[in-house]
Amino acid sequence: MDTTPDSLQDRFSSLESQPSFLPANDVVAIAEDAQTNQSEKSDAPVQAKTVEQSEAATNSMNEMESNAHTSPDNQPQKTEPTNTPAQRPASEDNKSTTPQSPSNKGTKATTAKDPKEKTLKNQKEADNAKKPKQDQNANVAANAKQLTRNTNIAARDRLTIYFHAVLSKDFKFDPGEDRIFIRAGSCIGEWEDNAAELFVTRDLGEHGFLVEGSLPASKKAVSASIPYKYIVYRNKKETYEYEYIYKMDSTYTTNRCLFVKPNLINDDGDWHQYDDIICAEPSKSMLKRIKEVLWPDQRKNLIQGREIAGNIMLETIFDLLRSWTETNLRSFMIQLNQFMQVYGEPFVYEEKEKKWYSLQYGEDDVKRLLKEFMLADVIPQLLKDGDRKSRYIQDPLRAAAVMVYVWRQYRIRLENSELNQLCTALCLPKLEKDNFLQYWAEFSQDVSILRFGMTRWIMVLPLLHLLKGTSKPFEAPTSGNLKYGLVIFVCLCFRALVKLMKNYSHLMEVDALLIRSCLYLMSLDELIECSTELKAELLDVLHVFFNKAPQEITFSTMQVSGQQYVKSMATTQAMTIMRGWISRSFKQALLTRGVLSLRQVKATEEIEMWNNVICIHFKDEECTKEWRQTLTMDFEGKYKQVGEIHFGDWAVRIQFLILCYMQTKNEGKLFGRFKFNSKFGKLISAIIQKSWPRDSQGRYHQDEEVVLRHLLSWTAAKDIFQLHGIV
């Protein structure tokens, strides 16, 4: 390493994270200057080599690694091993990070890219298995020794940190010879030691290498700001080179900042630290040129490198979805959340943690990055004329479900055309009944989607209804009070909606609530035509009409003045038609005061009509109950127009009225409205028999407990006992 003073190193350490996207001439100059620097630093490598060899003999390489740290300004340079331990008091972490000037972007990461979708624990074992095979340097002994020490942590207290980063091609890294490590401050390591080794998992061509590794640590490191840096070991030269962080406004040593958020780690204590480009240190002349002349363009290249690294990290995260399982889906959500929260808030460590404002890269930039990635590789169907398939998810519905999750979770802005295509992608597939039930059983176990919007949102309702459990595949709705499954209302063109529903008629077979949702969007004038076009059931039309009928429609045309209960009730089309017919066909009074009027045929026909109408039974029990209650009250209102009632003269006629009350389980109200005497013995017996509980065979219950429960809950029991003088 160069012997640059600490102050100068601090000023230029922010430039170390430059992602090697300079113009061609500048890149060459940087490479040449870097080589010159290495040749100028011959003394340090010699000392380092001596230390390493001695440590290799004793399997202890901590001192040599500390030497590389002690040179605060010199990243690639090897410093004297004896100086570092002596210089590490309270401020040692900061100074040791100086030579390591990392690009301190606190971007947290998710699982390393594992093409075969290993679990996190499998990756730990794979990383540990690799290390002994490459124990060719003194570094290996030191690193292996440290990992052995960390593995003694109890499982409940263990925090496993996975590091993911892109190593710049400017390092001229040879995967077969060179090695890369992480050095960190307190909580997870010492600046003299290699905290963890990383391995090349993917050759990125012109962008360098994807390097990944893991570090077991104690959960004491959670919620602590920890400085760290990447360091490359040159096997042939036996020297270390620290990464360089391009942060021009630094006044102190700049390091990367690790901050594990406790609410983002999973149950196993895994944390993924997603970093951007690991940059090589430029020469002093090149650094001065960048600072004075090229910094605006260099900052653009820095952002470009950050986005390239971000796309690579997203690839490692979405690789989990190639195998669609509940475990992988849960891991995907956790790791994507770690990436989004940390990559969108870059932090560095300069004496303490600091947000990297001068980078001018924040949450909105990460949202845009994620959206562009998903539209390009996850769900290209949302693009105009997009016909490509997803690179990660074969099932279009699952890909659309993931897009909805990302859209809602991170509030990504989608254009109207993209939302429109998203609704189309969320349409349930057209399958045979048995195949669909099997498909749905698998799909519903893993995916949960909440709400949707846009013009074609009605195509999404079956998916929403099935997920919420308000509807079952190929089953009729169980209740009429479901608000038809609607969550949002959108004004659609009548013809366009009818045409759309005809094209996707299989959805109405799967989800019985969909037709009601569709009818609800129609005006009252369009309702009949729409129901005919879509072949809606009568009960569906009545349900919709009942909720859409204006409040001012009442039963005042029935001439039942004084009956407040009639004015407050809404009506359905069926009730309106029935009441209109009754009022036109039976204009005379139901009964008169004269006894002779009781023998009029007209009165008998009307009573029979009321009996037949009130006894109508619908498939839906709530509809039947409402129908009978309403018409029973209408009959009572008309009957009261007769005046004072003399039951003794026509007890047989009043049995119909009793039957009406029994139909609605309101026998107790009879005794409150009418006065009974001993002439009604048969009628009272009929009431008792009709109300008595029966078993599954239709026989009267003899069980004392059942009888007692019936008498205690029966509304007419007290009145009947009083009538017979029992109470």
Legacy VTK file of the C-alpha trace (Angstrom):
# vtk DataFile Version 3.0
C-alpha trace
ASCII
DATASET POLYDATA
POINTS 727 float
0.000 0.000 0.000
0.986 3.587 -0.498
1.982 5.499 2.527
-0.572 8.196 1.915
-1.377 10.199 5.048
-4.594 9.466 6.882
-6.076 12.840 6.097
-5.564 12.401 2.373
-6.837 8.886 2.495
-9.942 10.059 4.321
-10.626 12.664 1.670
-10.333 10.200 -1.149
-11.734 7.099 0.483
-15.192 7.945 -0.731
-14.058 7.287 -4.279
-13.233 3.675 -3.568
-16.633 2.307 -4.457
-16.326 3.465 -8.068
-17.837 0.620 -10.065
-15.221 0.737 -12.813
-17.405 2.411 -15.363
-14.967 5.176 -16.362
-14.278 5.965 -19.998
-11.927 3.542 -21.693
-8.866 5.766 -21.395
-9.521 6.421 -17.740
-9.970 2.750 -16.998
-6.618 1.959 -18.575
-4.998 4.773 -16.651
-6.446 3.495 -13.401
-5.217 -0.017 -14.067
-1.733 1.185 -14.944
-1.574 3.456 -11.923
-2.754 0.668 -9.682
0.050 -1.552 -10.945
2.534 1.268 -10.412
1.327 1.670 -6.855
1.776 -1.982 -6.193
5.340 -1.925 -7.519
6.103 1.141 -5.432
5.027 -0.682 -2.332
7.598 -3.412 -2.371
8.770 -3.088 1.207
5.390 -3.754 2.688
4.780 -6.925 0.655
8.123 -8.315 1.779
7.232 -7.768 5.383
3.804 -9.178 4.791
5.232 -12.265 3.171
7.517 -12.891 6.105
4.684 -12.538 8.548
2.388 -14.740 6.543
4.905 -17.524 6.270
5.602 -17.470 9.967
1.930 -17.455 10.741
1.251 -20.273 8.332
3.721 -22.364 10.247
1.849 -21.655 13.480
-1.594 -21.571 11.864
-2.007 -17.991 13.047
-2.316 -15.212 10.523
-4.009 -12.546 12.556
-0.945 -10.329 12.855
-0.302 -10.232 9.149
-3.878 -9.267 8.419
-3.709 -6.568 11.021
-0.696 -5.184 9.195
-2.747 -4.575 6.116
-5.207 -2.745 8.295
-2.816 -0.537 10.108
-1.993 1.500 7.047
-5.041 3.727 7.276
-4.741 5.198 3.827
-3.265 2.277 1.966
-5.772 -0.287 0.866
-3.818 -2.591 -1.435
-0.650 -2.105 0.593
0.582 -4.421 3.322
1.475 -2.558 6.488
3.635 -3.721 9.298
1.811 -6.235 11.429
3.085 -4.878 14.702
1.633 -1.422 14.270
-2.023 -2.326 13.968
-2.642 -3.976 17.330
-0.995 -1.097 19.115
-3.103 1.476 17.324
-6.515 -0.016 18.010
-7.973 1.737 21.017
-11.454 3.289 20.950
-10.962 4.853 17.522
-9.192 1.853 16.075
-12.178 0.588 14.164
-12.489 3.795 12.278
-8.801 3.991 11.481
-8.572 0.405 10.466
-11.437 0.944 8.125
-9.557 3.792 6.560
-7.229 1.583 4.591
-10.230 -0.380 3.607
-12.246 2.539 2.386
-15.350 0.620 1.370
-18.375 1.874 -0.439
-20.502 2.082 2.606
-23.861 1.575 1.216
-25.844 -0.159 3.823
-27.673 -2.188 1.304
-28.998 -5.266 3.017
-29.228 -8.392 1.042
-31.170 -11.518 0.641
-30.034 -15.008 -0.089
-27.048 -15.508 -2.322
-27.828 -16.463 -5.849
-28.256 -20.174 -5.796
-29.197 -21.559 -9.210
-30.330 -24.802 -7.691
-32.286 -22.969 -5.033
-30.517 -24.236 -1.975
-31.868 -23.388 1.366
-29.977 -20.930 3.542
-28.635 -23.658 5.772
-27.402 -25.674 2.803
-25.518 -22.618 1.592
-23.807 -22.265 4.976
-22.618 -25.855 4.762
-21.451 -25.385 1.179
-19.441 -22.280 2.063
-17.801 -23.995 5.025
-16.998 -27.020 2.880
-15.207 -24.903 0.304
-12.812 -23.200 2.667
-10.555 -26.112 3.640
-9.999 -26.985 -0.027
-8.404 -23.606 -0.732
-6.167 -23.411 2.302
-3.108 -22.485 0.284
-2.323 -19.173 1.936
-1.756 -17.949 5.418
-5.126 -16.273 5.109
-6.854 -19.584 5.044
-5.511 -20.613 8.393
-6.543 -17.324 9.936
-9.960 -17.367 8.365
-10.663 -20.976 9.211
-9.564 -20.363 12.760
-11.918 -17.453 13.138
-14.896 -19.308 11.663
-14.275 -22.163 14.055
-14.430 -19.703 16.920
-17.725 -18.206 15.712
-19.434 -21.556 15.274
-19.448 -22.019 19.044
-22.401 -19.621 19.309
-25.618 -21.244 20.525
-28.228 -21.721 17.809
-30.763 -19.459 19.502
-28.188 -16.654 19.705
-26.666 -17.152 16.258
-26.960 -14.565 13.517
-25.803 -15.665 10.065
-24.862 -12.820 7.746
-24.729 -13.572 4.016
-22.675 -11.154 1.939
-23.376 -10.581 -1.753
-21.345 -8.190 -3.898
-19.930 -7.676 -7.391
-16.125 -7.644 -7.610
-14.930 -5.169 -10.234
-12.888 -6.431 -13.167
-10.332 -3.717 -12.336
-8.949 -5.994 -9.623
-7.852 -8.437 -12.341
-8.993 -11.124 -9.937
-7.931 -14.709 -10.676
-10.494 -17.073 -9.065
-7.999 -19.921 -9.234
-5.264 -18.049 -7.377
-6.610 -15.010 -5.539
-9.011 -14.863 -2.632
-11.387 -12.274 -1.204
-12.277 -11.707 2.440
-14.244 -9.368 4.665
-12.732 -7.473 7.555
-14.928 -5.713 10.053
-15.035 -3.823 13.297
-16.453 -4.794 16.650
-19.409 -7.179 17.146
-18.512 -9.400 14.187
-14.710 -9.277 13.956
-11.398 -7.514 14.442
-9.639 -5.429 11.838
-6.555 -7.675 12.135
-8.530 -10.787 11.180
-10.351 -12.004 8.129
-13.933 -12.209 9.339
-15.261 -14.260 6.414
-14.173 -15.526 3.024
-16.237 -15.014 -0.098
-16.274 -17.224 -3.184
-16.974 -16.559 -6.830
-20.421 -17.943 -7.660
-20.865 -16.399 -11.082
-18.716 -14.887 -13.825
-20.396 -11.647 -14.911
-18.160 -11.021 -17.901
-17.377 -7.339 -18.339
-18.938 -6.556 -14.957
-16.580 -8.778 -12.972
-17.584 -11.575 -10.574
-20.483 -12.196 -8.228
-18.921 -13.092 -4.881
-20.835 -14.500 -1.925
-20.087 -15.825 1.527
-21.469 -16.165 5.035
-20.383 -15.133 8.514
-21.743 -16.671 11.745
-22.088 -14.036 14.447
-23.888 -13.398 17.696
-27.269 -11.707 17.745
-25.606 -8.987 19.769
-24.678 -7.581 16.363
-28.350 -6.873 15.631
-29.276 -3.168 15.648
-25.597 -2.173 15.789
-23.759 -0.089 13.188
-20.694 -2.099 12.166
-17.933 -0.882 9.794
-16.551 -3.407 7.317
-14.682 -3.661 4.017
-13.806 -6.164 1.326
-10.144 -7.103 0.901
-8.514 -9.071 -1.935
-5.537 -11.332 -1.276
-3.030 -11.694 -4.119
-1.647 -15.186 -3.849
1.344 -14.654 -6.137
2.387 -11.367 -4.570
1.238 -12.387 -1.104
-0.280 -8.944 -0.588
-3.689 -7.574 0.344
-5.633 -4.913 -1.539
-8.540 -3.149 0.105
-11.508 -1.974 -1.875
-11.977 1.731 -2.550
-15.148 3.714 -1.859
-15.782 6.694 -4.115
-17.188 9.225 -1.678
-15.724 12.641 -2.413
-17.169 14.550 0.540
-15.519 12.372 3.205
-13.517 13.972 6.002
-12.923 10.688 7.825
-12.103 7.171 6.802
-15.014 5.747 4.833
-16.153 2.171 5.334
-19.211 0.212 4.474
-21.861 0.096 7.192
-23.646 -3.072 8.275
-26.859 -2.586 10.230
-29.000 -5.662 10.827
-32.614 -4.684 11.378
-34.263 -7.050 13.891
-37.682 -6.835 12.236
-36.296 -8.047 8.901
-34.403 -11.202 9.892
-36.151 -14.552 9.597
-36.757 -17.123 12.323
-33.401 -18.793 11.673
-31.549 -15.529 12.246
-30.438 -15.072 8.622
-29.531 -11.679 7.221
-28.515 -10.962 3.625
-26.230 -7.998 3.030
-26.522 -6.891 -0.600
-23.671 -4.631 -1.666
-22.863 -3.016 -4.974
-19.559 -2.881 -6.872
-16.311 -3.629 -5.016
-13.939 -1.130 -6.655
-10.155 -1.118 -6.898
-8.195 1.880 -5.656
-7.118 4.295 -8.404
-3.696 5.925 -8.500
-3.155 9.256 -6.789
-2.948 11.110 -10.082
-6.114 9.491 -11.347
-7.864 10.199 -8.061
-6.930 13.864 -8.283
-8.162 14.009 -11.857
-11.457 12.424 -10.890
-11.945 14.849 -8.047
-11.146 17.993 -10.023
-12.444 17.217 -13.503
-14.294 13.962 -13.925
-16.429 13.672 -10.773
-19.852 14.521 -12.339
-19.380 11.830 -14.967
-17.852 9.521 -12.408
-20.897 9.854 -10.142
-23.104 8.812 -13.057
-20.909 5.786 -13.591
-21.111 5.052 -9.884
-24.919 5.067 -10.039
-24.827 2.943 -13.166
-22.634 0.408 -11.415
-24.952 0.397 -8.417
-27.927 -0.396 -10.645
-26.030 -3.128 -12.472
-25.192 -4.699 -9.120
-28.795 -4.203 -7.979
-30.114 -6.108 -10.990
-27.702 -8.938 -10.273
-28.871 -9.049 -6.655
-32.509 -9.138 -7.762
-31.673 -12.094 -9.974
-30.385 -13.993 -6.951
-33.591 -13.182 -5.056
-36.045 -14.088 -7.820
-34.153 -17.318 -8.500
-35.955 -18.631 -5.424
-39.235 -18.573 -7.359
-38.027 -20.953 -10.056
-39.171 -23.698 -7.693
-42.604 -22.609 -6.451
-42.900 -23.770 -2.855
-44.246 -22.169 0.281
-40.760 -22.062 1.806
-39.202 -20.415 -1.226
-42.027 -17.909 -1.467
-41.611 -16.929 2.180
-37.837 -16.620 1.757
-38.356 -14.513 -1.346
-40.578 -12.065 0.509
-38.159 -11.739 3.437
-35.072 -11.285 1.284
-36.718 -8.843 -1.100
-37.811 -6.792 1.893
-34.230 -6.728 3.174
-32.958 -5.639 -0.221
-35.541 -2.884 -0.682
-35.235 -1.368 2.756
-31.452 -1.231 2.811
-30.555 -0.684 -0.845
-32.881 2.300 -0.874
-31.151 3.880 2.150
-27.378 3.709 1.571
-25.254 4.252 4.679
-21.519 4.583 5.237
-19.407 4.447 8.370
-17.246 7.519 9.072
-16.434 7.544 12.773
-20.112 6.614 13.062
-22.914 5.590 10.745
-24.015 8.242 8.237
-26.555 8.243 5.467
-24.916 8.664 2.086
-26.811 11.717 0.850
-24.196 12.759 -1.703
-24.808 9.552 -3.630
-28.264 10.893 -4.508
-29.709 7.416 -4.770
-32.709 6.540 -2.646
-36.002 4.714 -2.266
-37.606 5.963 -5.483
-34.594 4.817 -7.498
-34.798 1.323 -6.019
-38.541 1.141 -6.741
-37.871 2.089 -10.345
-35.089 -0.510 -10.509
-37.400 -3.227 -9.162
-40.230 -2.289 -11.508
-37.994 -2.345 -14.584
-36.557 -5.695 -13.526
-39.989 -7.262 -13.056
-41.396 -5.919 -16.313
-38.373 -7.207 -18.189
-37.900 -10.649 -16.641
-40.719 -11.564 -14.226
-43.952 -10.496 -15.917
-43.216 -9.128 -19.407
-46.916 -9.559 -20.264
-47.572 -6.137 -18.731
-45.568 -4.408 -21.434
-47.284 -3.294 -24.612
-47.349 -6.207 -27.038
-45.438 -8.208 -24.450
-45.584 -11.891 -25.335
-42.416 -13.202 -23.687
-42.559 -15.640 -20.808
-41.188 -15.043 -17.356
-37.621 -16.158 -16.744
-38.461 -17.222 -13.209
-42.172 -18.158 -12.922
-43.770 -20.372 -15.547
-47.384 -19.931 -14.401
-48.675 -16.507 -15.597
-51.161 -16.294 -12.708
-48.448 -16.846 -10.117
-46.249 -14.252 -11.811
-49.149 -11.800 -11.721
-49.736 -12.587 -8.047
-46.103 -11.778 -7.240
-46.421 -8.532 -9.195
-49.486 -7.544 -7.173
-47.622 -8.269 -3.944
-44.653 -6.148 -5.006
-46.933 -3.386 -6.287
-48.841 -3.136 -3.029
-46.000 -3.848 -0.616
-43.627 -1.236 -2.016
-46.175 1.119 -3.584
-44.683 0.920 -7.021
-46.401 3.159 -9.527
-47.880 1.337 -12.514
-49.303 3.001 -15.585
-52.951 2.468 -16.498
-51.988 0.224 -19.398
-49.815 -1.872 -17.091
-52.597 -2.191 -14.518
-55.002 -3.159 -17.270
-52.678 -5.928 -18.422
-52.137 -6.989 -14.824
-55.867 -7.595 -14.385
-55.835 -9.698 -17.540
-52.921 -11.724 -16.183
-54.854 -12.319 -12.941
-57.719 -14.002 -14.788
-58.258 -17.580 -13.623
-57.302 -20.188 -16.241
-59.993 -21.975 -18.213
-59.754 -25.597 -17.112
-62.012 -28.576 -16.641
-63.647 -28.742 -13.230
-61.403 -31.471 -11.803
-58.243 -29.901 -13.207
-59.214 -26.486 -11.892
-59.941 -27.791 -8.398
-56.513 -29.414 -8.294
-54.871 -26.249 -9.654
-56.679 -24.091 -7.129
-55.768 -26.341 -4.203
-52.080 -25.898 -5.032
-52.311 -22.198 -5.845
-54.294 -21.162 -2.775
-51.831 -22.777 -0.375
-49.076 -20.313 -1.218
-50.560 -17.134 -2.662
-52.636 -14.538 -0.881
-53.774 -11.451 -2.776
-55.816 -8.645 -1.295
-57.227 -6.080 -3.682
-56.972 -4.955 -7.234
-58.102 -2.150 -9.537
-58.521 -0.884 -13.141
-60.893 -1.426 -16.024
-60.658 -5.187 -16.167
-60.866 -5.603 -12.414
-64.033 -7.649 -12.772
-61.938 -10.468 -14.233
-60.010 -10.534 -10.966
-63.088 -10.904 -8.740
-63.238 -14.714 -8.960
-59.664 -14.904 -7.714
-60.495 -12.439 -4.946
-63.700 -14.255 -3.948
-61.992 -17.646 -3.781
-59.032 -16.339 -1.799
-61.258 -14.548 0.706
-63.432 -17.652 1.078
-66.646 -15.783 0.198
-67.185 -18.189 -2.667
-66.297 -21.831 -3.326
-65.445 -23.197 -6.772
-68.596 -24.229 -8.648
-70.811 -23.731 -5.566
-73.752 -21.373 -5.105
-73.342 -18.534 -2.580
-74.540 -19.417 0.912
-75.769 -15.976 1.926
-77.496 -13.038 0.302
-75.739 -10.434 2.441
-72.301 -10.663 0.897
-72.405 -7.325 -0.908
-71.802 -9.417 -4.029
-68.100 -9.692 -3.395
-67.491 -6.106 -4.447
-64.620 -4.246 -2.868
-64.420 -1.354 -5.307
-66.789 0.096 -7.892
-65.736 1.122 -11.369
-67.919 2.722 -14.019
-67.731 0.584 -17.104
-69.379 0.816 -20.468
-72.406 -1.455 -20.495
-71.682 -3.051 -23.859
-67.986 -3.456 -23.110
-68.734 -5.187 -19.823
-71.266 -7.574 -21.329
-68.866 -8.445 -24.142
-66.037 -8.994 -21.690
-68.102 -11.292 -19.493
-69.257 -13.312 -22.493
-65.647 -13.861 -23.535
-64.800 -15.084 -20.039
-68.019 -16.935 -19.287
-66.105 -19.753 -17.579
-65.452 -17.389 -14.680
-69.179 -17.217 -13.897
-69.260 -20.991 -13.617
-66.370 -21.052 -11.169
-67.549 -18.106 -9.074
-71.307 -17.795 -8.542
-70.885 -14.325 -7.021
-69.351 -12.876 -10.176
-72.693 -12.449 -11.947
-74.003 -10.358 -9.040
-70.881 -8.220 -9.108
-71.410 -7.653 -12.803
-75.125 -6.870 -12.470
-74.443 -4.413 -9.698
-72.492 -2.245 -12.131
-75.578 -1.837 -14.292
-78.211 0.850 -13.933
-81.791 -0.224 -13.239
-82.660 0.347 -16.880
-79.790 -1.857 -18.045
-80.345 -4.538 -15.434
-82.974 -6.540 -17.306
-81.104 -6.479 -20.595
-77.844 -7.420 -18.918
-79.449 -10.291 -17.008
-80.842 -11.618 -20.277
-77.517 -11.352 -22.085
-75.609 -13.068 -19.286
-78.381 -15.561 -18.451
-78.600 -14.529 -14.826
-80.798 -16.412 -12.356
-83.928 -14.688 -11.031
-82.632 -14.751 -7.462
-79.436 -12.977 -8.542
-81.464 -10.241 -10.230
-83.713 -9.833 -7.179
-80.692 -9.561 -4.873
-79.155 -6.834 -6.992
-82.422 -4.956 -7.415
-83.075 -5.068 -3.684
-79.805 -3.227 -3.013
-80.017 -0.822 -5.946
-83.678 0.194 -5.538
-84.004 3.886 -4.524
-84.942 4.492 -0.912
-87.966 6.604 -1.857
-89.786 3.576 -3.252
-92.260 2.582 -0.512
-95.539 0.747 -0.132
-97.678 3.870 0.128
-99.695 2.773 -2.913
-101.147 -0.008 -0.803
-103.245 2.515 1.137
-102.079 1.261 4.514
-101.950 4.568 6.304
-100.635 4.560 9.836
-98.467 1.504 9.289
-94.986 2.921 9.916
-93.352 -0.432 9.490
-94.444 -0.466 5.819
-92.945 2.942 5.025
-89.522 2.000 6.404
-89.051 -1.175 4.353
-87.296 -1.410 1.015
-88.796 -3.592 -1.649
-87.792 -5.999 -4.308
-89.231 -6.158 -7.776
-91.095 -9.355 -6.954
-92.793 -7.817 -3.912
-93.683 -4.692 -5.850
-95.344 -6.730 -8.597
-97.174 -8.923 -6.090
-98.492 -6.003 -4.049
-99.601 -4.152 -7.125
-101.565 -7.157 -8.299
-103.214 -7.658 -4.879
-104.261 -4.026 -4.618
-105.793 -4.073 -8.111
-107.526 -7.439 -7.803
-108.903 -7.191 -4.253
-110.176 -3.654 -3.859
-112.995 -4.473 -1.424
-112.522 -4.725 2.309
-111.374 -8.077 3.500
-114.308 -8.413 5.955
-117.196 -6.261 7.098
-118.955 -5.939 10.449
-121.961 -7.916 9.307
-122.130 -11.613 9.857
-123.538 -12.162 6.377
-120.444 -10.641 4.820
-118.442 -13.489 6.207
-120.123 -15.793 3.706
-119.095 -13.721 0.692
-117.138 -15.744 -1.827
-114.855 -12.808 -2.557
-113.580 -12.727 1.004
-112.896 -16.458 0.934
-110.925 -16.205 -2.315
-108.785 -13.358 -0.962
-107.993 -15.229 2.240
-106.946 -18.270 0.226
-104.822 -16.000 -1.956
-103.050 -14.548 1.091
-102.438 -18.040 2.427
-100.914 -19.225 -0.854
-98.716 -16.138 -1.261
-97.383 -16.149 2.281
-96.593 -19.869 2.176
-94.236 -19.483 -0.805
-90.835 -20.990 0.055
-87.611 -19.856 -1.601
-84.322 -21.694 -1.784
-82.675 -18.960 0.260
-83.988 -19.071 3.836
-83.363 -15.402 4.526
-85.301 -14.430 1.411
-88.178 -16.683 2.495
-88.221 -15.187 5.991
-88.247 -11.625 4.691
-90.981 -12.432 2.157
-93.291 -13.959 4.776
-92.724 -11.275 7.381
-93.445 -8.479 4.917
-96.619 -9.985 3.417
-97.906 -11.075 6.825
-97.660 -7.508 8.031
-99.431 -6.333 4.857
-102.280 -8.763 5.500
-102.573 -7.656 9.107
-102.741 -4.025 8.033
-105.564 -4.673 5.607
-107.386 -6.852 8.093
-107.350 -4.120 10.745
-109.259 -1.843 8.364
-112.308 -3.952 9.117
-112.539 -2.438 12.593
-113.231 -4.183 15.915
-112.978 -7.935 15.530
-115.568 -10.349 16.972
-113.793 -13.664 17.065
-116.664 -15.621 18.439
-118.641 -15.413 15.162
-115.969 -16.572 12.745
-113.277 -18.392 14.670
-112.602 -20.653 11.729
-111.697 -17.719 9.456
-109.125 -16.367 11.863
-107.200 -19.634 11.772
-105.540 -18.363 8.618
-104.174 -15.377 10.496
-102.833 -17.723 13.164
-101.153 -19.786 10.483
-99.436 -16.681 9.127
-97.938 -15.933 12.509
-96.847 -19.517 12.915
-95.065 -19.397 9.560
-92.865 -16.598 10.897
-92.395 -18.093 14.410
-94.240 -15.151 15.990
-97.051 -17.021 17.786
-96.451 -14.975 20.924
-97.546 -11.785 19.161
-101.025 -13.246 18.618
-101.817 -13.113 22.298
-100.627 -9.536 22.481
-102.854 -8.384 19.607
-106.023 -10.454 20.173
-108.136 -11.620 23.105
-108.752 -15.367 23.193
-111.386 -17.257 25.186
-112.429 -20.869 25.722
-114.058 -21.072 22.256
-110.601 -21.276 20.712
-109.637 -24.610 22.244
-109.074 -26.324 18.897
-107.117 -23.364 17.620
-104.889 -23.326 20.699
-104.297 -27.061 20.311
-103.339 -26.526 16.684
-100.873 -23.827 17.679
-99.277 -26.118 20.259
-99.015 -29.014 17.799
-97.579 -26.891 14.994
-94.976 -25.393 17.277
-93.966 -28.597 19.039
-90.415 -29.787 18.179
-90.073 -32.861 15.998
-87.279 -35.378 15.492
-85.651 -36.367 12.204
-88.503 -38.835 11.573
-91.145 -36.122 11.879
-92.463 -37.447 15.187
-93.076 -35.231 18.208
-90.154 -35.118 20.620
-90.681 -36.960 23.916
-87.318 -36.113 25.466
-87.877 -34.053 28.623
-84.807 -31.891 28.071
-85.902 -30.986 24.536
-89.447 -30.245 25.698
-88.242 -28.079 28.575
-85.920 -26.138 26.277
-88.808 -25.592 23.851
-91.163 -24.303 26.536
-88.549 -21.930 27.923
-87.780 -20.432 24.526
-91.297 -20.486 23.031
-92.781 -16.982 22.913
-96.406 -18.194 23.301
-95.847 -20.574 26.216
-96.617 -18.069 28.967
-99.861 -16.890 27.314
-101.129 -20.429 26.780
-100.440 -21.323 30.395
-102.275 -18.191 31.533
-105.236 -19.024 29.269
-105.599 -22.386 31.016
-105.091 -20.899 34.459
-101.735 -22.589 35.038
-99.840 -19.340 35.662
LINES 1 728
727 0 1 2 3 4 5 6 7 8 9 10 11 12 13 14 15 16 17 18 19 20 21 22 23 24 25 26 27 28 29 30 31 32 33 34 35 36 37 38 39 40 41 42 43 44 45 46 47 48 49 50 51 52 53 54 55 56 57 58 59 60 61 62 63 64 65 66 67 68 69 70 71 72 73 74 75 76 77 78 79 80 81 82 83 84 85 86 87 88 89 90 91 92 93 94 95 96 97 98 99 100 101 102 103 104 105 106 107 108 109 110 111 112 113 114 115 116 117 118 119 120 121 122 123 124 125 126 127 128 129 130 131 132 133 134 135 136 137 138 139 140 141 142 143 144 145 146 147 148 149 150 151 152 153 154 155 156 157 158 159 160 161 162 163 164 165 166 167 168 169 170 171 172 173 174 175 176 177 178 179 180 181 182 183 184 185 186 187 188 189 190 191 192 193 194 195 196 197 198 199 200 201 202 203 204 205 206 207 208 209 210 211 212 213 214 215 216 217 218 219 220 221 222 223 224 225 226 227 228 229 230 231 232 233 234 235 236 237 238 239 240 241 242 243 244 245 246 247 248 249 250 251 252 253 254 255 256 257 258 259 260 261 262 263 264 265 266 267 268 269 270 271 272 273 274 275 276 277 278 279 280 281 282 283 284 285 286 287 288 289 290 291 292 293 294 295 296 297 298 299 300 301 302 303 304 305 306 307 308 309 310 311 312 313 314 315 316 317 318 319 320 321 322 323 324 325 326 327 328 329 330 331 332 333 334 335 336 337 338 339 340 341 342 343 344 345 346 347 348 349 350 351 352 353 354 355 356 357 358 359 360 361 362 363 364 365 366 367 368 369 370 371 372 373 374 375 376 377 378 379 380 381 382 383 384 385 386 387 388 389 390 391 392 393 394 395 396 397 398 399 400 401 402 403 404 405 406 407 408 409 410 411 412 413 414 415 416 417 418 419 420 421 422 423 424 425 426 427 428 429 430 431 432 433 434 435 436 437 438 439 440 441 442 443 444 445 446 447 448 449 450 451 452 453 454 455 456 457 458 459 460 461 462 463 464 465 466 467 468 469 470 471 472 473 474 475 476 477 478 479 480 481 482 483 484 485 486 487 488 489 490 491 492 493 494 495 496 497 498 499 500 501 502 503 504 505 506 507 508 509 510 511 512 513 514 515 516 517 518 519 520 521 522 523 524 525 526 527 528 529 530 531 532 533 534 535 536 537 538 539 540 541 542 543 544 545 546 547 548 549 550 551 552 553 554 555 556 557 558 559 560 561 562 563 564 565 566 567 568 569 570 571 572 573 574 575 576 577 578 579 580 581 582 583 584 585 586 587 588 589 590 591 592 593 594 595 596 597 598 599 600 601 602 603 604 605 606 607 608 609 610 611 612 613 614 615 616 617 618 619 620 621 622 623 624 625 626 627 628 629 630 631 632 633 634 635 636 637 638 639 640 641 642 643 644 645 646 647 648 649 650 651 652 653 654 655 656 657 658 659 660 661 662 663 664 665 666 667 668 669 670 671 672 673 674 675 676 677 678 679 680 681 682 683 684 685 686 687 688 689 690 691 692 693 694 695 696 697 698 699 700 701 702 703 704 705 706 707 708 709 710 711 712 713 714 715 716 717 718 719 720 721 722 723 724 725 726
